[in-house]
């Protein structure tokens, strides 16, 4: 730390907290005791597979995610009607555990293998060809959650780093408004990564629908380009994706701006886990350091 006044620590949302909330949810919903529940992922949500009931439970970090939970359920129902493979809600409306929104989903069949970038391309093509949605989707504001993510890290990261990211957020928020798209805007996923594809026996299923939006299609394509640059996705895998989709976003003049905005958001996102994870705090410092130095070649590691 470089400051002697780091500020008050934010409440910690960790696995123990999430498991306690999961027990409340299961008791309320009439589901079995979740003692053997498997933690599938931990980020904006703690996601648990309950096992025998065939139910997956997503517990949001806080009340500010309630709208996203409702949105995801509505989008899942709409995409199913449009023939886009998506998870099926187990409950039609979110539940509430304390201040945490909770959604319940039918568990998907076991994956036949991990998804790769090329598995994502046909799903994105189908999504991008959809007509206007019959529900409000809103814009994909990458940078809107930055203050929330950084506030969750107060007392656990260097305040100079959070100040740097807030200034960078302001710079890119302005630049984003000036972008001229190459593709027709429309329905997008908003966080188009292979980890958000489940490759089951019946083919790929599109997961994590909370950020489905109506915005520049380039948002969905920059994610994969950044994954090659920062997260070690092999060049041949990225080429397979662009060949399957039919276009490489790196040929677009606005690529550097959208990439920079996405990097800013990704650095801030990992900050919210710093309170409960030394590894996350170290990764946050790695990301901020590389952004300060303009070191585009520095490898980042997913959380």
C-alpha positions in Angstrom: 0.0 0.0 0.0 1.2 3.5 -0.7 -1.4 5.3 1.3 -1.6 5.4 5.1 -5.4 5.9 4.9 -6.8 3.1 2.8 -10.4 3.7 3.9 -12.9 1.2 5.5 -12.9 -2.3 4.3 -16.0 -3.4 2.3 -18.1 -6.4 3.4 -16.6 -9.7 2.2 -18.7 -11.9 -0.1 -16.8 -15.2 -0.1 -17.6 -18.9 -0.4 -18.5 -19.3 3.2 -21.0 -16.4 3.0 -22.4 -17.8 -0.2 -22.8 -21.3 1.2 -24.7 -19.9 4.2 -27.0 -18.1 1.8 -27.4 -21.2 -0.3 -28.7 -23.1 2.8 -31.4 -20.4 3.3 -32.4 -20.6 -0.4 -32.7 -24.4 -0.3 -34.8 -24.4 2.9 -37.1 -21.7 1.4 -37.5 -23.4 -2.0 -38.0 -26.9 -0.6 -34.7 -28.2 -2.1 -32.5 -30.8 -0.3 -29.8 -29.7 2.2 -26.9 -28.3 0.1 -24.1 -29.8 2.1 -22.6 -31.5 -1.0 -23.2 -28.6 -3.4 -20.3 -28.0 -5.8 -19.1 -24.4 -6.3 -19.1 -24.1 -10.1 -17.8 -20.5 -10.4 -17.3 -17.4 -8.3 -17.4 -13.9 -9.7 -20.4 -11.5 -9.9 -22.3 -14.6 -8.7 -21.5 -17.6 -6.7 -22.9 -20.5 -8.8 -23.6 -23.9 -7.1 -24.6 -27.2 -8.6 -26.9 -28.9 -6.0 -26.3 -32.4 -7.4 -29.2 -34.9 -7.3 -32.0 -32.3 -7.7 -30.6 -31.3 -11.0 -30.7 -27.6 -10.0 -28.1 -24.9 -10.3 -28.3 -21.8 -8.0 -26.8 -18.4 -8.8 -26.4 -16.1 -5.8 -25.6 -12.4 -6.7 -23.0 -10.4 -4.7 -25.6 -7.8 -3.6 -28.9 -6.1 -4.2 -27.5 -4.0 -7.0 -27.6 -7.2 -9.2 -31.3 -7.8 -8.7 -32.2 -6.2 -12.0 -29.6 -8.3 -13.8 -31.1 -11.4 -12.3 -34.6 -10.6 -13.6 -33.1 -9.6 -16.9 -31.3 -13.0 -17.3 -34.5 -15.0 -16.6 -36.5 -13.0 -19.2 -33.7 -13.2 -21.8 -33.5 -17.0 -21.3 -37.2 -17.4 -21.9 -37.0 -15.2 -25.0 -34.0 -17.0 -26.5 -35.5 -20.4 -26.0 -38.5 -19.2 -28.1 -36.1 -18.0 -30.8 -34.3 -21.3 -31.0 -31.1 -20.1 -29.4 -29.9 -22.9 -27.0 -30.0 -21.4 -23.4 -30.4 -22.7 -19.9 -34.0 -23.2 -18.6 -35.1 -21.4 -15.5 -36.2 -23.7 -12.6 -38.0 -20.7 -11.0 -39.6 -18.0 -13.1 -38.7 -15.1 -10.8 -35.6 -14.4 -8.6 -35.6 -15.2 -4.9 -34.0 -13.1 -2.3 -31.5 -14.2 0.4 -30.9 -11.2 2.6 -29.7 -8.6 0.2 -28.7 -11.1 -2.4 -30.7 -11.9 -5.6 -30.9 -15.6 -6.4 -31.9 -17.4 -9.5 -32.5 -21.2 -9.9 -31.8 -23.1 -13.1 -32.2 -26.6 -14.5 -28.8 -28.2 -14.6 -27.5 -28.9 -18.1 -26.4 -32.4 -19.2 -22.7 -33.1 -18.6 -20.3 -31.4 -21.1 -18.7 -33.6 -23.7 -15.6 -31.4 -23.7 -14.6 -27.9 -22.7 -15.8 -25.3 -25.2 -13.3 -23.4 -27.4 -13.6 -20.2 -29.3 -14.9 -21.8 -32.5 -17.8 -23.3 -30.5 -18.9 -19.7 -29.7 -19.0 -18.4 -33.3 -22.2 -20.1 -34.5 -24.0 -19.1 -31.3 -22.9 -15.5 -31.8 -23.9 -15.6 -35.5 -27.4 -16.8 -34.5 -27.7 -14.2 -31.8 -26.5 -11.4 -34.0 -29.1 -12.3 -36.6 -32.0 -12.0 -34.3 -34.6 -9.3 -34.8 -35.2 -6.6 -32.2 -36.1 -8.2 -28.8 -39.7 -7.9 -27.4 -38.2 -6.9 -24.1 -36.0 -3.9 -23.2 -32.3 -4.9 -23.4 -30.5 -1.6 -22.8 -27.0 -0.8 -23.9 -23.8 -2.7 -23.0 -22.2 -0.2 -20.6 -19.0 -2.0 -19.9 -17.8 0.7 -17.5 -21.0 1.3 -15.4 -20.0 -1.2 -12.6 -16.5 0.2 -12.2 -17.3 2.2 -9.1 -19.1 -0.8 -7.5 -16.2 -3.2 -8.2 -13.6 -0.8 -6.9 -15.6 0.1 -3.8 -15.7 -3.6 -2.9 -11.9 -3.6 -2.9 -11.5 -0.6 -0.5 -9.0 -1.3 2.2 -7.5 -4.2 0.2 -5.8 -2.6 -2.8 -3.7 0.5 -3.4 -5.9 3.6 -3.5 -3.6 5.0 -6.2 -4.5 2.1 -8.4 -8.2 2.6 -8.0 -7.8 6.4 -8.7 -5.9 5.5 -11.9 -8.6 3.2 -13.0 -11.4 5.7 -12.3 -9.6 8.2 -14.4 -9.0 5.7 -17.2 -12.7 4.8 -17.0 -13.7 8.4 -17.6 -11.4 8.7 -20.6 -12.7 5.6 -22.3 -16.4 6.3 -21.5 -16.0 9.5 -23.6 -14.1 7.7 -26.4 -16.8 4.9 -26.6 -19.5 7.5 -27.5 -17.5 8.5 -30.6 -17.1 5.0 -32.1 -18.5 4.3 -35.6 -19.4 0.6 -35.9 -18.6 -1.5 -38.9 -21.4 -4.0 -38.2 -25.1 -3.2 -37.9 -25.9 -2.8 -34.1 -28.3 -5.2 -32.5 -28.6 -8.0 -30.0 -25.3 -9.0 -28.4 -24.3 -11.4 -25.6 -22.0 -8.8 -23.9 -19.5 -11.2 -22.4 -18.8 -13.6 -25.2 -16.2 -16.0 -23.9 -15.8 -19.8 -24.4 -16.4 -20.2 -20.6 -19.9 -18.9 -21.3 -20.6 -21.8 -23.6 -21.6 -25.3 -22.4 -20.9 -28.0 -25.0 -23.4 -30.7 -24.2 -24.4 -33.9 -26.1 -26.9 -31.8 -28.1 -24.5 -29.1 -29.0 -23.4 -25.7 -27.6 -25.6 -23.8 -25.1 -25.1 -20.1 -24.4 -24.7 -19.3 -20.7 -24.6 -16.2 -18.4 -27.2 -14.0 -20.1 -27.1 -11.1 -17.7 -25.3 -8.8 -20.1 -27.4 -9.6 -23.2 -27.9 -6.1 -24.7 -28.7 -4.0 -27.8 -25.5 -2.4 -28.8 -22.4 -2.7 -31.1 -21.9 -6.3 -32.3 -18.1 -5.5 -32.0 -18.5 -5.8 -28.3 -18.9 -9.6 -28.7 -15.9 -9.9 -31.0 -13.4 -7.7 -29.0 -13.7 -10.1 -26.1 -12.0 -13.0 -28.1 -9.3 -10.7 -29.5 -8.5 -9.6 -26.0 -8.5 -13.2 -24.9 -5.7 -14.0 -27.3 -3.7 -10.9 -26.4 -4.1 -11.1 -22.6 -5.2 -14.6 -21.6 -3.2 -16.9 -23.8 -5.8 -18.1 -26.2 -3.7 -19.7 -29.1 -3.5 -17.7 -32.3 -4.8 -20.7 -34.3 -7.9 -20.9 -32.0 -8.6 -17.2 -32.5 -8.2 -17.6 -36.3 -10.7 -20.5 -36.2 -13.1 -18.2 -34.5 -12.8 -15.3 -37.0 -13.0 -17.8 -39.9 -16.3 -19.3 -38.4 -17.7 -15.8 -37.7 -16.5 -14.3 -41.0 -14.8 -11.2 -39.8 -11.8 -10.1 -37.6 -12.7 -7.1 -35.4 -9.0 -6.2 -35.3 -9.5 -4.8 -38.8 -11.9 -2.2 -37.4 -10.6 1.3 -36.7 -12.4 1.4 -33.4 -10.8 -1.8 -32.1 -8.2 -0.1 -29.9 -10.8 2.0 -28.1 -13.1 -0.9 -27.4 -10.2 -3.1 -26.4 -9.0 -0.4 -23.9 -12.4 -0.1 -22.4 -12.7 -3.8 -22.0 -9.3 -4.0 -20.4 -10.2 -1.3 -17.9 -13.4 -3.1 -17.0 -11.6 -6.4 -16.6 -9.0 -4.9 -14.3 -11.7 -3.4 -12.1 -13.8 -6.6 -12.1 -11.1 -8.6 -10.4 -10.8 -6.0 -7.7 -14.1 -7.1 -6.1 -12.5 -10.4 -5.2 -9.4 -8.9 -3.5 -11.0 -8.8 -0.1 -11.2 -12.5 0.1 -8.4 -13.7 -2.1 -4.7 -12.8 -2.0 -4.4 -14.3 -5.5 -7.1 -11.9 -6.8 -5.3 -8.9 -5.2 -2.1 -9.9 -6.9 -3.8 -10.3 -10.2 -5.4 -6.9 -9.8 -2.0 -5.4 -9.2 -0.6 -7.2 -12.2 -3.4 -5.9 -14.5 -3.1 -2.3 -13.2 0.7 -2.3 -13.5 0.5 -3.5 -17.2 -2.1 -0.8 -18.0 0.0 1.9 -16.3 3.1 0.8 -18.4 1.2 0.3 -21.6 2.5 -3.3 -21.6 0.0 -5.0 -23.9 2.1 -8.2 -23.9 1.7 -8.9 -20.1 -0.3 -12.1 -19.5 -3.4 -11.8 -17.4 -4.9 -14.8 -15.6 -8.7 -15.5 -15.3 -10.7 -15.5 -12.1 
